[in-house]
């Protein structure tokens, strides 16, 4: 799964997205295509689509992440989108959050082999200990984790006020926004925004839903009656 066998479109996109770190991205694709499949992290049918559907699709969401931001990738699994982001954007401070031990082992191996300075934490976003440890992130990312309402409830507590949740979604993202808008507000989020990432380099851009975390309202002061 090196770039030698990729289409010209993929090679061009990979060079644009990863720059001089493109070989590191190719090494990650090779790991996914071999050990990732063997360990059940990636389906065999996905191997031919690793570059465009998974790795580039994940990396381009960096368009929506500020320079030098702290990022928590919730439910990182095989490392998507966190690992491609770490390769494409070495300026980011990235934490991969994953509850399953065998996936934690995989992520640790990937980080070591690719020499990525990422932090790996075992746990779930909804756990109090995780919120205490990782809360206050500039950005929280998630890919194929949960419907928007549940995702907002899990992830927004990890985001600092005025930070944002950036969720990779599919073609039904607009329907999710319409259905779950009220639940997002109850979770402390502003109205979700829909965006496409990678339009300049990908044949099929990545669809993301962005939710800004609203500042907490100060408690009302109730003076004593005279």
C-alpha positions in Angstrom: 0.0 0.0 0.0 2.8 2.4 -0.7 2.2 5.4 -2.8 3.9 3.7 -5.8 0.7 1.7 -6.4 -1.7 4.6 -5.7 -3.6 6.6 -8.3 -2.2 9.9 -9.4 -5.0 11.7 -7.6 -4.1 10.0 -4.3 -0.4 10.7 -4.7 -1.1 14.4 -5.4 -3.5 14.7 -2.5 -1.1 12.9 -0.1 1.8 15.2 -1.1 -0.4 18.2 -0.6 -1.8 17.1 2.8 1.3 15.5 4.4 4.2 17.4 2.7 7.6 16.1 3.7 6.0 13.7 6.1 4.2 11.7 3.4 6.4 8.7 3.8 5.4 8.5 7.4 1.8 8.5 6.3 2.6 5.7 3.8 4.1 3.7 6.6 0.9 4.1 8.6 -1.2 2.9 5.6 1.1 -0.1 5.4 0.6 -0.9 9.1 -3.2 -0.7 8.6 -3.1 -2.9 5.6 -1.1 -5.6 7.3 -1.2 -5.7 11.1 -4.4 -3.6 11.2 -6.3 -6.2 9.2 -4.7 -9.1 11.1 -5.9 -7.6 14.4 -9.4 -6.8 13.2 -9.0 -3.0 13.3 -9.6 -2.6 9.6 -11.8 -4.8 7.4 -10.0 -6.6 4.5 -12.3 -4.9 2.0 -11.1 -1.5 3.2 -7.5 -2.1 2.2 -7.9 -0.7 -1.3 -9.5 2.4 0.1 -7.2 3.2 3.0 -5.6 6.3 1.5 -8.7 8.2 0.3 -11.5 6.9 2.6 -9.6 6.7 5.8 -6.2 8.4 6.0 -6.6 11.4 3.8 -10.3 11.7 4.8 -9.1 12.0 8.4 -6.1 14.3 7.9 -7.9 17.0 6.0 -10.1 17.9 9.0 -7.0 19.7 10.2 -8.4 22.6 8.1 -10.8 23.2 11.0 -8.2 23.0 13.8 -6.2 26.1 14.9 -2.4 26.2 15.0 -0.9 24.7 18.1 -4.3 23.4 19.5 -4.7 20.7 22.1 -6.7 17.8 20.6 -8.4 14.8 22.1 -9.4 12.1 19.6 -12.3 10.2 21.2 -12.7 6.5 20.4 -9.5 6.5 18.4 -9.7 2.8 17.4 -7.2 2.2 14.7 -6.0 5.7 15.1 -8.5 7.6 13.0 -8.5 10.6 12.7 -5.8 11.1 15.4 -2.8 9.5 13.8 -3.2 11.1 10.3 -3.7 14.4 12.1 -0.5 13.9 14.1 1.4 13.2 10.9 0.0 16.1 8.9 0.0 18.6 11.8 3.0 18.1 14.1 2.1 21.5 15.7 -0.9 19.8 17.5 -0.8 18.3 20.9 -2.8 15.1 20.4 -4.3 12.6 22.8 -5.8 9.4 21.6 -8.6 8.2 23.9 -9.6 4.6 23.5 -11.3 2.1 25.9 -10.2 -1.2 24.5 -6.8 -2.7 25.7 -5.9 -4.4 22.4 -6.4 -1.1 20.5 -4.4 0.8 23.1 -1.5 -1.7 22.4 -1.9 -1.1 18.7 -1.9 2.7 19.1 1.2 2.5 21.2 3.0 0.4 18.6 2.0 2.8 15.8 3.2 5.9 17.8 6.5 4.2 18.5 7.1 3.0 14.9 6.1 6.3 13.4 7.9 8.4 16.0 4.8 10.4 16.8 4.8 12.4 20.1 1.2 11.6 20.9 -0.3 10.7 24.3 -2.5 7.5 24.5 -5.1 7.2 27.3 -7.3 4.2 28.0 -10.8 5.2 29.0 -14.2 6.6 27.8 -15.1 10.2 27.3 -18.1 9.9 29.7 -15.9 8.8 32.6 -15.3 11.3 35.4 -11.7 10.4 35.7 -11.2 11.0 32.0 -13.0 14.3 32.1 -10.8 15.4 35.0 -7.6 14.3 33.2 -8.3 15.5 29.7 -10.9 18.3 30.1 -10.1 21.7 28.7 -9.0 20.6 25.2 -9.2 23.2 22.4 -10.7 20.6 20.1 -12.2 17.1 20.4 -12.4 14.9 17.4 -14.4 11.8 16.7 -15.0 9.5 13.7 -17.8 6.9 13.5 -18.3 6.8 17.3 -22.0 7.7 17.9 -25.0 9.7 16.8 -24.6 13.4 17.2 -26.8 13.8 20.3 -24.8 11.1 22.3 -21.5 12.3 20.9 -22.2 15.9 22.1 -23.1 14.6 25.6 -19.9 12.6 25.8 -17.4 15.0 24.1 -18.4 18.6 24.9 -17.4 18.2 28.6 -13.8 17.6 27.4 -13.8 20.8 25.4 -12.9 24.2 26.9 -15.5 27.0 26.7 -15.4 28.4 23.1 -13.5 25.3 21.9 -15.1 22.9 19.5 -16.1 19.4 18.8 -15.1 18.4 15.2 -17.0 15.2 14.3 -16.4 13.3 11.0 -19.7 12.3 9.6 -21.2 10.9 6.4 -23.9 11.9 4.0 -26.6 11.9 6.6 -24.9 14.7 8.7 -27.5 17.2 7.8 -30.3 14.9 9.0 -28.4 14.3 12.2 -28.1 18.0 12.8 -31.8 18.6 12.3 -32.7 15.7 14.6 -30.3 16.3 17.4 -30.0 20.1 17.5 -31.9 20.4 20.8 -29.9 17.6 22.4 -26.7 19.4 21.4 -27.9 22.6 23.1 -28.8 20.7 26.2 -25.3 19.3 26.3 -23.9 22.9 26.2 -23.2 23.3 22.5 -24.0 26.0 20.1 -25.9 25.2 16.9 -24.0 22.6 14.9 -22.3 23.7 11.7 -21.7 21.6 8.6 -18.5 21.9 6.6 -16.6 20.1 4.0 -12.8 19.6 4.3 -10.3 18.8 1.6 -12.3 20.1 -1.3 -9.1 21.3 -3.0 -7.4 17.9 -2.9 -10.0 15.1 -2.5 -12.5 13.8 -5.1 -14.9 13.3 -2.2 -14.4 15.9 0.6 -14.8 14.9 4.2 -18.0 16.0 5.9 -17.6 17.3 9.4 -20.0 18.6 12.0 -18.6 21.3 14.2 -20.1 22.3 17.6 -18.7 25.2 19.6 -19.0 24.7 23.4 -20.8 27.6 25.0 -19.5 29.3 28.1 -21.2 28.2 31.3 -23.8 30.7 32.5 -22.9 32.3 35.8 -25.2 31.4 38.6 -27.9 34.0 39.4 -27.3 36.0 42.5 -30.3 36.0 44.8 -30.1 38.7 47.4 -31.8 38.4 50.8 -35.2 40.0 51.1 -35.2 42.9 53.5 
